[in-house]
């Protein structure tokens, strides 16, 4: 039987295949996928090289071992190679997440596998020398190939190290904890962005067990700029709105963090409280009862909460969150237990409703004045603190009139501000 001749090209095929794959993967990743249109031949060629490399490494080592059964050195070195090849194969299986080993998703495994296969290749070179198979030109070329591949692999790993550090997933757990979020955050996906912004988008899930027994689970996205590492925000207010002038330093610091995309869910998390609807209905019903009992016929209707101006809504939320945190409320970093009354008191929500004043017969003055007089006659704390926009309609000399009467309650005491004319209509 003719002795088996070691083929260094086949034995080391995995190393250049992974090197090419990672170069293509890196370029494709940085381009947001667009480079794949051009580089797909190299991409699939590297895939084929990885598959064939795994086949060749086991086949060639097994053939070499069978060919030199009486050579103790070859038997021992081949056994070591097979063990290393098996370890490397399982590393590839473990690290396969829709794509072969790469420096972005599983850099430590890529390094380990590269070291393993480099050792296999070095042993192959040693075997070639010991068997005296370095004499012909193909063997010499194979030797040069092996050394070159190992050097390029080392260079590639060193280069990838800096890229890997640059692309390392940020410690979102620390960032969430620093904000006061005590739950668990997990990265479920990440992808490169190039059109919307240049950087990386991370899909996160955040889970927290709240004090009322609710399990808060939010899916959010962190967008991090590729150049300066800035956490981006899609939080925008109408042009000319300067929200920060309404906040103190502590509130500004909290707002700057919360408006980042990954934390923006906190601005609506209070809506997930189970008793929110009941709470809102209670305020509406209580207000309606207080007003309607002043008249023979119910006049108040169409109750709804408003957020105008919108900056007041966010200011009220930030202020209340800071207040909750100072009181030791850590549910969703102080944002969960913000009540409707809290937002009304901080003038973040208004209660808007209609009143039909046509039933009011005012001998001296207008129905609006008579209506206001009765409202102001109510004792202190009849209404929750906040702003009530009361749109009143009535007839005056055959003309239907509609005005909005802002009613402001502070510390339980209410007063009317200047009316806003909505419109007049002639019968």
RAVENZI-V697520 format. One record per residue. N is the residue number from 1. PHI is phi in degrees with one decimal (none if undefined). OMEGA is omega in whole degrees, -180 to 180 (999 if undefined). D_LAST is the distance of its C-alpha to the last C-alpha in Angstrom with 2 decimals. Layout:
BEGIN
n: (N & N)
phi: (PHI & PHI)
omega: (OMEGA & OMEGA)
d_last: (D_LAST & D_LAST)
END
This chain:
BEGIN
n: (1 & 2 & 3 & 4 & 5 & 6 & 7 & 8 & 9 & 10 & 11 & 12 & 13 & 14 & 15 & 16 & 17 & 18 & 19 & 20 & 21 & 22 & 23 & 24 & 25 & 26 & 27 & 28 & 29 & 30 & 31 & 32 & 33 & 34 & 35 & 36 & 37 & 38 & 39 & 40 & 41 & 42 & 43 & 44 & 45 & 46 & 47 & 48 & 49 & 50 & 51 & 52 & 53 & 54 & 55 & 56 & 57 & 58 & 59 & 60 & 61 & 62 & 63 & 64 & 65 & 66 & 67 & 68 & 69 & 70 & 71 & 72 & 73 & 74 & 75 & 76 & 77 & 78 & 79 & 80 & 81 & 82 & 83 & 84 & 85 & 86 & 87 & 88 & 89 & 90 & 91 & 92 & 93 & 94 & 95 & 96 & 97 & 98 & 99 & 100 & 101 & 102 & 103 & 104 & 105 & 106 & 107 & 108 & 109 & 110 & 111 & 112 & 113 & 114 & 115 & 116 & 117 & 118 & 119 & 120 & 121 & 122 & 123 & 124 & 125 & 126 & 127 & 128 & 129 & 130 & 131 & 132 & 133 & 134 & 135 & 136 & 137 & 138 & 139 & 140 & 141 & 142 & 143 & 144 & 145 & 146 & 147 & 148 & 149 & 150 & 151 & 152 & 153 & 154 & 155 & 156 & 157 & 158 & 159 & 160 & 161 & 162 & 163 & 164 & 165 & 166 & 167 & 168 & 169 & 170 & 171 & 172 & 173 & 174 & 175 & 176 & 177 & 178 & 179 & 180 & 181 & 182 & 183 & 184 & 185 & 186 & 187 & 188 & 189 & 190 & 191 & 192 & 193 & 194 & 195 & 196 & 197 & 198 & 199 & 200 & 201 & 202 & 203 & 204 & 205 & 206 & 207 & 208 & 209 & 210 & 211 & 212 & 213 & 214 & 215 & 216 & 217 & 218 & 219 & 220 & 221 & 222 & 223 & 224 & 225 & 226 & 227 & 228 & 229 & 230 & 231 & 232 & 233 & 234 & 235 & 236 & 237 & 238 & 239 & 240 & 241 & 242 & 243 & 244 & 245 & 246 & 247 & 248 & 249 & 250 & 251 & 252 & 253 & 254 & 255 & 256 & 257 & 258 & 259 & 260 & 261 & 262 & 263 & 264 & 265 & 266 & 267 & 268 & 269 & 270 & 271 & 272 & 273 & 274 & 275 & 276 & 277 & 278 & 279 & 280 & 281 & 282 & 283 & 284 & 285 & 286 & 287 & 288 & 289 & 290 & 291 & 292 & 293 & 294 & 295 & 296 & 297 & 298 & 299 & 300 & 301 & 302 & 303 & 304 & 305 & 306 & 307 & 308 & 309 & 310 & 311 & 312 & 313 & 314 & 315 & 316 & 317 & 318 & 319 & 320 & 321 & 322 & 323 & 324 & 325 & 326 & 327 & 328 & 329 & 330 & 331 & 332 & 333 & 334 & 335 & 336 & 337 & 338 & 339 & 340 & 341 & 342 & 343 & 344 & 345 & 346 & 347 & 348 & 349 & 350 & 351 & 352 & 353 & 354 & 355 & 356 & 357 & 358 & 359 & 360 & 361 & 362 & 363 & 364 & 365 & 366 & 367 & 368 & 369 & 370 & 371 & 372 & 373 & 374 & 375 & 376 & 377 & 378 & 379 & 380 & 381 & 382 & 383 & 384 & 385 & 386 & 387 & 388 & 389 & 390 & 391 & 392 & 393 & 394 & 395 & 396 & 397 & 398 & 399 & 400 & 401 & 402 & 403 & 404 & 405 & 406 & 407 & 408 & 409 & 410 & 411 & 412 & 413 & 414 & 415 & 416 & 417 & 418 & 419 & 420 & 421 & 422 & 423 & 424 & 425 & 426 & 427)
phi: (none & -70.2 & -59.1 & -71.8 & -99.8 & -68.2 & -110.3 & -64.8 & -59.9 & -69.9 & -64.0 & -104.4 & -61.9 & -63.1 & -63.7 & -66.6 & -64.3 & -69.2 & -64.1 & -64.1 & -58.5 & -70.6 & -64.2 & -64.5 & -62.7 & -64.7 & -64.4 & -64.6 & -63.5 & -67.2 & -92.0 & 70.2 & 100.4 & -68.3 & -65.8 & -61.6 & -58.5 & -93.7 & -94.0 & -59.4 & -61.9 & -66.5 & -62.1 & -73.9 & -65.0 & -67.5 & -58.7 & -62.9 & -62.7 & -66.6 & -64.2 & -65.6 & -60.3 & -66.2 & -68.7 & -61.8 & -65.0 & -75.7 & -65.3 & -67.1 & -65.9 & -64.2 & -65.1 & -63.0 & -64.5 & -70.4 & -77.4 & -122.8 & -65.6 & -91.4 & -95.2 & -62.6 & -61.3 & -64.2 & -61.5 & -68.1 & -67.1 & -66.4 & -62.5 & -61.8 & -62.1 & -65.0 & -63.8 & -63.9 & -63.4 & -67.2 & -60.6 & -61.6 & -63.6 & -67.9 & -61.3 & -64.6 & -65.7 & -63.1 & -85.0 & -75.8 & -127.9 & 85.3 & -153.4 & -61.1 & -53.0 & -144.5 & -72.6 & -88.0 & -89.2 & -147.8 & -58.8 & -58.7 & -66.9 & -62.3 & -62.2 & -61.3 & -64.7 & -63.9 & -64.9 & -59.6 & -73.6 & -67.3 & -64.4 & -58.3 & -68.8 & -63.7 & -63.5 & -62.1 & -63.5 & -61.0 & -62.9 & -60.6 & -65.5 & -64.8 & -87.0 & 68.4 & -101.4 & -102.0 & -84.3 & -82.4 & -64.9 & -65.8 & -67.4 & -65.2 & -63.8 & -62.7 & -63.6 & -61.8 & -59.0 & -62.2 & -62.8 & -63.0 & -62.0 & -64.1 & -64.1 & -66.2 & -64.4 & -61.5 & -63.1 & -63.0 & -67.8 & -64.5 & -64.1 & -67.4 & -60.5 & -65.3 & -66.7 & -65.6 & -63.4 & -65.1 & -98.9 & -61.3 & -62.6 & -59.6 & -82.9 & -66.2 & -58.9 & -66.8 & -65.6 & -66.5 & -66.1 & -65.0 & -79.5 & 108.7 & -84.7 & -100.9 & -85.7 & -109.2 & -115.8 & -131.8 & -89.9 & -102.0 & -167.0 & -150.6 & -151.8 & -81.4 & -114.7 & -135.1 & -86.7 & -64.5 & -163.6 & -97.7 & 165.2 & -125.7 & -106.8 & -112.6 & -89.4 & -121.7 & -121.0 & -121.1 & -127.4 & -143.8 & -88.3 & -89.6 & -66.3 & -89.8 & 93.7 & -72.4 & -100.8 & -84.6 & -133.1 & -122.5 & -106.9 & -139.4 & -130.5 & -103.0 & -114.3 & -118.2 & -65.8 & -71.9 & -88.6 & -110.6 & 73.2 & -68.6 & -83.4 & -84.0 & -139.2 & -101.5 & -80.3 & -133.5 & -117.5 & -53.5 & -55.8 & 90.9 & -86.2 & -114.6 & -71.4 & -67.5 & -67.4 & -94.9 & -116.9 & -85.3 & -61.4 & -65.3 & -69.4 & -62.2 & -60.5 & -66.6 & -63.0 & -59.5 & -79.3 & -66.1 & -75.8 & -63.6 & -55.0 & -70.1 & -109.0 & -63.0 & -63.2 & -65.5 & -71.9 & -125.4 & -67.6 & -63.6 & -69.5 & -88.0 & -65.3 & -59.1 & -98.9 & -61.7 & -62.8 & -62.6 & -64.3 & -66.0 & -63.1 & -63.3 & -65.2 & -62.5 & -66.9 & -63.5 & -64.3 & -62.2 & -63.4 & -59.7 & -77.3 & -65.0 & -70.9 & -80.3 & -130.7 & -68.7 & -121.2 & -57.0 & -118.5 & -94.3 & -158.4 & 56.0 & -80.7 & -156.9 & -93.4 & -118.8 & -122.1 & -117.3 & -74.6 & -63.5 & -63.9 & -64.4 & -62.8 & -71.5 & -62.1 & -61.5 & -66.7 & -63.6 & -61.6 & -70.8 & -63.2 & -61.9 & -62.3 & -62.1 & -63.3 & -67.2 & -87.6 & 92.5 & -82.8 & -105.7 & -60.1 & 48.8 & 58.7 & 92.5 & -93.9 & -71.8 & -90.2 & -81.6 & -94.8 & -63.0 & -65.2 & -60.9 & -67.6 & -67.0 & -62.6 & -86.8 & 62.1 & -92.8 & -122.6 & -113.5 & -103.4 & -106.1 & -157.7 & -104.7 & -133.8 & -91.7 & -93.9 & -65.7 & -83.6 & -84.8 & -102.1 & -101.9 & -72.6 & -120.9 & 97.7 & -92.9 & -58.7 & -64.3 & -64.6 & -65.2 & -63.6 & -62.2 & -61.3 & -70.1 & -63.0 & -71.9 & -77.9 & -69.3 & -68.7 & -58.1 & 69.5 & -70.4 & -121.5 & -68.5 & -59.6 & 151.4 & -112.4 & -116.1 & -93.9 & -102.1 & -89.8 & -107.2 & -122.0 & -161.8 & -103.8 & -142.4 & 55.6 & 78.9 & -113.0 & -80.2 & -117.0 & -140.3 & -132.9 & -104.4 & -108.9 & -70.1 & -114.6 & -109.7 & -114.8 & -131.8 & 54.2 & 84.4 & -108.3 & -108.1 & -149.6 & -93.0 & -101.1 & -60.8 & -67.4 & -118.2 & -72.9 & -89.2 & 168.8 & -121.4 & -142.1 & -83.3 & -68.5)
omega: (-178 & -179 & -180 & -180 & -178 & 177 & -177 & 180 & -179 & -178 & -178 & -175 & -177 & -176 & 178 & 179 & 178 & 178 & 179 & -180 & -177 & 175 & 179 & -179 & -180 & -180 & 180 & -180 & -178 & -179 & -179 & 177 & -175 & -178 & -179 & 180 & -179 & -170 & -176 & 178 & 179 & -180 & -178 & 176 & 178 & 175 & -180 & 179 & 179 & 180 & -179 & 179 & 178 & 179 & -177 & -173 & 178 & -178 & -176 & 180 & 179 & 179 & 180 & -180 & -180 & -176 & -178 & -177 & -178 & -178 & -176 & -180 & -179 & -180 & -179 & -178 & 178 & 178 & 178 & 180 & -180 & 178 & 179 & 179 & 178 & 177 & 179 & -180 & 179 & 174 & 179 & 180 & -179 & -176 & -178 & 179 & -177 & 178 & 178 & -179 & 178 & -172 & -178 & -174 & -175 & -177 & -180 & 179 & 179 & 179 & -178 & -180 & 179 & 178 & -180 & -177 & 174 & 177 & 177 & -179 & 178 & 176 & 178 & 177 & 179 & 179 & -180 & 179 & -178 & -180 & 179 & -178 & -178 & -173 & -177 & -174 & -179 & 179 & 179 & 177 & 177 & 178 & 178 & 179 & -177 & -180 & -180 & -179 & -180 & 179 & 180 & 178 & 178 & 179 & 179 & 180 & 178 & 179 & -179 & -179 & 179 & 178 & -180 & 178 & -180 & -177 & 180 & 179 & 180 & 179 & -178 & 179 & 179 & -179 & 179 & 180 & -180 & 177 & -178 & 178 & -172 & -179 & -177 & 178 & -179 & 174 & -178 & 180 & 173 & 178 & -179 & 175 & 178 & -179 & -179 & 176 & 179 & -179 & -176 & 176 & -180 & 175 & -174 & 168 & 179 & -179 & 180 & 174 & -175 & -173 & -180 & 179 & 179 & 173 & -179 & 177 & -177 & 172 & -176 & -177 & 174 & 179 & -175 & -178 & -174 & -175 & -174 & 178 & -179 & 175 & -172 & -179 & 174 & -179 & -180 & 175 & 179 & -178 & 179 & -180 & 179 & -176 & -171 & 178 & -179 & -177 & 172 & -173 & -179 & 180 & 177 & -179 & 179 & -179 & -179 & 180 & -174 & -178 & 173 & -172 & -175 & -179 & -174 & 179 & -179 & -178 & 178 & -172 & -180 & -179 & -179 & 176 & -175 & -175 & -176 & -178 & 178 & 179 & 180 & 180 & 180 & 179 & 180 & -177 & 179 & 179 & 180 & -180 & -179 & -177 & -175 & 180 & 178 & -175 & -179 & -178 & 178 & -178 & -175 & -179 & 174 & -180 & 175 & 179 & -179 & -180 & -178 & -3 & -172 & -179 & 178 & 179 & -179 & 177 & 180 & -179 & -180 & -180 & -179 & 178 & 177 & 179 & 179 & -179 & 180 & 178 & 178 & 178 & -177 & 179 & -179 & 177 & 177 & -176 & -173 & -174 & 173 & -176 & 177 & 178 & 177 & -178 & 177 & -178 & 178 & 176 & 176 & 175 & 172 & 174 & -177 & 177 & -178 & 174 & 178 & -176 & -177 & -179 & -178 & 178 & -179 & -180 & 179 & -179 & -177 & 176 & -180 & 180 & 179 & 179 & -180 & -178 & 180 & 179 & -178 & 179 & -180 & -178 & 178 & 179 & 175 & 180 & 174 & 178 & 179 & -180 & 179 & 177 & -174 & 178 & -174 & 177 & -178 & 178 & 177 & -179 & 177 & 180 & 177 & -178 & 178 & 179 & 174 & -178 & 178 & -180 & -175 & 179 & 178 & -178 & 176 & -178 & -176 & 174 & 179 & 174 & -173 & -179 & 175 & -178 & 179 & 179 & 177 & 180 & -179 & 178 & 999)
d_last: (114.78 & 113.57 & 112.11 & 108.35 & 107.29 & 104.45 & 101.50 & 99.75 & 96.94 & 95.90 & 96.54 & 94.21 & 91.51 & 88.94 & 88.94 & 88.01 & 85.56 & 83.66 & 83.95 & 82.42 & 79.73 & 78.67 & 78.61 & 76.38 & 74.25 & 73.82 & 72.79 & 70.41 & 68.88 & 68.42 & 66.78 & 64.26 & 66.04 & 65.99 & 69.73 & 70.48 & 69.76 & 72.89 & 74.99 & 74.74 & 78.38 & 79.71 & 77.46 & 78.82 & 82.34 & 82.29 & 81.07 & 84.00 & 86.36 & 85.27 & 85.84 & 89.19 & 90.24 & 89.89 & 91.92 & 94.62 & 95.15 & 96.02 & 97.94 & 100.02 & 100.94 & 101.92 & 104.06 & 105.74 & 106.54 & 107.99 & 110.02 & 111.77 & 112.51 & 115.70 & 114.15 & 113.21 & 111.25 & 109.08 & 108.54 & 107.37 & 105.19 & 103.61 & 102.81 & 101.11 & 99.18 & 98.03 & 96.89 & 94.98 & 93.49 & 92.32 & 90.75 & 89.04 & 87.78 & 86.19 & 84.61 & 82.98 & 81.76 & 80.37 & 78.63 & 77.15 & 73.35 & 72.29 & 74.58 & 78.21 & 79.21 & 77.42 & 77.27 & 73.55 & 73.32 & 76.86 & 78.85 & 81.45 & 82.32 & 82.61 & 85.05 & 87.05 & 87.29 & 88.33 & 91.09 & 92.25 & 92.49 & 94.12 & 96.82 & 97.30 & 97.74 & 100.12 & 102.20 & 102.26 & 103.61 & 106.23 & 107.23 & 107.55 & 109.89 & 111.96 & 112.37 & 113.38 & 110.60 & 109.67 & 112.26 & 110.50 & 107.74 & 104.97 & 105.79 & 105.78 & 102.42 & 101.16 & 102.40 & 100.59 & 97.46 & 97.59 & 98.04 & 95.29 & 92.84 & 93.53 & 93.11 & 89.86 & 88.59 & 89.38 & 87.72 & 84.66 & 84.41 & 84.75 & 82.04 & 79.81 & 80.32 & 78.34 & 75.66 & 75.64 & 75.21 & 72.36 & 70.73 & 71.50 & 68.61 & 67.25 & 67.79 & 64.32 & 65.65 & 66.56 & 63.27 & 61.25 & 63.52 & 63.25 & 59.48 & 60.08 & 59.53 & 62.25 & 61.85 & 63.63 & 62.71 & 64.20 & 64.22 & 63.63 & 63.48 & 63.69 & 63.44 & 63.74 & 60.69 & 61.01 & 57.70 & 55.08 & 57.59 & 61.36 & 62.61 & 62.70 & 60.00 & 61.03 & 59.29 & 59.63 & 59.10 & 58.73 & 59.41 & 59.26 & 59.72 & 57.19 & 57.78 & 55.38 & 57.36 & 55.03 & 56.84 & 54.93 & 55.70 & 54.09 & 54.87 & 54.48 & 55.85 & 57.77 & 57.91 & 60.84 & 61.53 & 64.94 & 66.09 & 65.26 & 64.46 & 60.98 & 58.66 & 55.53 & 51.92 & 48.73 & 46.65 & 44.25 & 41.29 & 38.81 & 40.51 & 40.89 & 40.80 & 43.87 & 44.18 & 47.78 & 47.13 & 45.43 & 48.57 & 51.96 & 55.21 & 55.66 & 52.11 & 52.52 & 55.74 & 54.14 & 51.15 & 53.52 & 55.29 & 52.39 & 50.50 & 53.48 & 52.74 & 55.19 & 53.56 & 49.88 & 49.54 & 49.83 & 46.36 & 44.93 & 47.77 & 46.07 & 43.72 & 46.79 & 47.26 & 47.21 & 45.09 & 42.40 & 39.70 & 40.65 & 40.50 & 36.99 & 35.74 & 37.41 & 35.60 & 32.19 & 32.95 & 34.44 & 31.48 & 29.04 & 31.33 & 31.64 & 27.91 & 27.03 & 29.91 & 28.37 & 25.60 & 25.78 & 23.62 & 24.04 & 21.30 & 23.11 & 23.23 & 23.94 & 26.97 & 28.81 & 31.35 & 30.92 & 33.62 & 31.99 & 33.81 & 36.39 & 39.37 & 38.64 & 39.01 & 42.46 & 43.55 & 42.74 & 44.67 & 47.70 & 47.83 & 47.71 & 50.30 & 52.62 & 52.12 & 52.90 & 55.99 & 57.25 & 56.97 & 59.13 & 56.46 & 57.84 & 55.71 & 54.68 & 55.74 & 53.30 & 50.17 & 50.07 & 49.38 & 46.36 & 43.78 & 40.01 & 40.40 & 42.79 & 40.34 & 37.54 & 39.97 & 41.01 & 37.39 & 37.88 & 35.19 & 31.80 & 30.05 & 26.39 & 23.95 & 20.41 & 19.51 & 16.63 & 16.55 & 13.98 & 17.17 & 18.67 & 18.73 & 20.02 & 21.60 & 22.66 & 20.92 & 18.07 & 17.91 & 19.32 & 22.33 & 22.94 & 22.84 & 25.27 & 27.50 & 28.01 & 28.74 & 31.26 & 32.88 & 34.24 & 37.92 & 39.42 & 39.62 & 36.68 & 35.37 & 37.45 & 37.93 & 35.52 & 32.10 & 28.95 & 25.77 & 23.02 & 19.52 & 17.28 & 13.61 & 12.00 & 9.31 & 10.35 & 9.57 & 5.93 & 5.91 & 6.99 & 10.51 & 13.49 & 17.03 & 20.49 & 22.99 & 26.55 & 28.85 & 32.52 & 35.35 & 38.92 & 41.92 & 39.74 & 37.89 & 34.23 & 32.21 & 28.78 & 28.69 & 26.23 & 22.62 & 21.32 & 17.73 & 16.49 & 13.15 & 9.84 & 6.51 & 3.80 & 0.00)
END
